[in-house]
Amino acid sequence: MEPAAPPPSPPAPPAAAPGSAGLVCAQGRNLRAVLCQRCGSRVLLPGAATFARRELLLPAMRKKAAAAAAAGGGGDVLREHWLVRDMFSFENVGFTRDVGNVKFLVCADCEAGPIGWHCLDDKDSFYVALERVAHE
């Protein structure tokens, strides 16, 4: 008689995404305030946005005027975002001029950005990239 094989180990739970670990509550909302990486200005209060995964191409971080001019150039494909459904939920955000049917989000104080993306076809979806902001 052969010894019984050990039972298979249970699959490991999915790892938290690197950018979102410790930032998302059980309801999927932001646990901490969202800040500008450059000047520390508050962009969103805790609980004002929902975590979302979506591939979006954002131009490289530049000041607002340069970002709009360079939008046709290279950038970063970002996948983890805070989704804001009402533009009045923001504490401090600015928008670039239209680039096609998109406006990019920037810090209203120092104009660093783009920190996010808004398609003019969808009036209720504003995406703030986790990699482009800080949290407190």
WOPE-V60515 format. One record per pair of residues at least 24 apart in sequence whose C-alpha atoms are under 6 Angstrom apart, sorted by the first residue. I is the first residue (numbers start at 0). J is the second residue. D is the distance in Angstrom with one decimal. If there is no record, write none. Layout:
i: [I | I]
j: [J | J]
d: [D | D]
//
This chain:
i: [31 | 31 | 32 | 32 | 33 | 33 | 34 | 34 | 34 | 35 | 36 | 36 | 42 | 42 | 42 | 43 | 43 | 48 | 48 | 48 | 49 | 49 | 50 | 50 | 51 | 51 | 52 | 52 | 53 | 54 | 60 | 60 | 61 | 61 | 62 | 62 | 62 | 63 | 79 | 80 | 80 | 80 | 80 | 81 | 81 | 82 | 82 | 83 | 83 | 84 | 84 | 85]
j: [134 | 135 | 134 | 135 | 133 | 134 | 132 | 133 | 134 | 132 | 132 | 133 | 89 | 90 | 91 | 89 | 90 | 81 | 82 | 83 | 81 | 82 | 80 | 81 | 80 | 81 | 78 | 79 | 78 | 78 | 112 | 113 | 111 | 112 | 110 | 111 | 112 | 110 | 129 | 126 | 127 | 128 | 129 | 126 | 127 | 125 | 126 | 124 | 125 | 123 | 124 | 123]
d: [5.9 | 5.5 | 5.5 | 5.4 | 5.9 | 4.7 | 5.7 | 4.9 | 5.7 | 5.3 | 5.1 | 5.1 | 5.8 | 5.0 | 4.7 | 5.2 | 5.4 | 5.5 | 5.3 | 4.9 | 5.4 | 5.1 | 6.0 | 4.8 | 5.3 | 6.0 | 5.4 | 4.9 | 5.0 | 4.6 | 4.9 | 5.7 | 6.0 | 5.5 | 5.3 | 4.9 | 6.0 | 5.3 | 5.8 | 5.7 | 5.1 | 4.3 | 5.3 | 5.6 | 5.0 | 5.7 | 4.8 | 6.0 | 5.0 | 4.8 | 5.1 | 5.9]
//
